[in-house]
Amino acid sequence: MGRRRRKVVRMPKKHLPKFFSCPRCGKETVRVKIFRDEGRAVVSCGSCDAREEFQVRLAQSEVDVYCMFTDKIYGNSKKVLTS
């Protein structure tokens, strides 16, 4: 007699998103382009035309640059609200 075969459970790999949500307009239209040879990254929103440029290191990815972008947007909005 044979025994039952075990079911193989495969876990799907998680991938980083290509588009992020915009802190200004709330739509998922923010795209991050990294130019590693120049050491800079450009973050731009397709709907509200928010655009920013950052200096990046080799170890930083798109998510890190997006976090820098949101920190800058929220940091500026807090200063405007308090004054």
C-alpha positions as a printed Julia matrix, in Angstrom:
83×3 Matrix{Float64}:
  0.0    0.0     0.0
  1.17   3.48   -0.78
  0.91   6.46    1.41
 -0.73   9.76    0.57
  1.28  12.38   -1.17
  1.82  15.64    0.66
  0.45  18.79   -0.9
  3.17  21.28   -1.85
  2.27  24.75   -0.65
  4.0   27.46   -2.67
  4.21  30.94   -1.25
  3.88  33.74   -3.82
  6.76  36.2    -3.91
  5.92  39.77   -2.96
  7.07  42.51   -5.29
  7.53  46.22   -4.68
  4.92  48.47   -6.3
  5.7   50.52   -9.41
  3.32  53.36   -8.49
  2.82  54.91   -5.05
  0.06  57.08   -3.57
  0.55  60.83   -3.72
  0.57  62.7    -0.39
 -0.98  65.78   -2.05
 -3.81  64.44   -4.25
 -4.21  60.91   -2.82
 -4.11  59.09   -6.18
 -1.75  56.21   -6.94
  0.2   58.05   -9.64
  3.61  58.74   -8.07
  6.5   57.23   -9.97
 10.13  57.07   -8.83
 12.98  57.04  -11.35
 16.49  56.4   -10.07
 19.55  57.33  -12.11
 22.3   55.39  -10.33
 25.14  56.57  -12.55
 24.3   60.22  -11.73
 23.42  59.55   -8.09
 20.01  61.19   -8.23
 16.34  60.22   -8.21
 13.26  61.97   -9.58
  9.86  61.57   -7.91
  6.87  62.82   -9.89
  3.09  62.6    -9.65
  1.17  62.13  -12.89
 -2.02  63.86  -11.78
 -1.05  66.88   -9.61
  2.43  67.46  -11.16
  4.26  67.32   -7.82
  7.93  66.83   -8.69
 11.03  66.55   -6.55
 14.65  65.54   -7.07
 16.84  63.82   -4.45
 20.44  62.7    -4.11
 20.61  58.93   -3.56
 23.21  56.37   -2.53
 23.72  53.02   -4.2
 21.93  51.06   -1.47
 18.69  53.07   -1.63
 15.69  51.75   -3.54
 12.47  53.3    -4.9
 10.67  52.84   -1.58
 13.38  54.75    0.3
 13.19  57.67   -2.14
  9.37  57.7    -1.9
  9.65  57.88    1.91
 12.01  60.85    1.58
  9.43  62.5    -0.72
  6.54  62.0     1.71
  8.68  63.22    4.62
  9.45  66.41    2.72
  5.8   67.0     1.75
  4.45  66.35    5.26
  7.28  68.31    6.85
  6.46  71.37    4.75
  2.71  71.1     5.4
  3.26  70.95    9.19
  5.36  74.13    9.12
  2.66  75.95    7.14
 -0.09  74.84    9.54
  1.71  75.91   12.72
  2.69  79.41   11.59
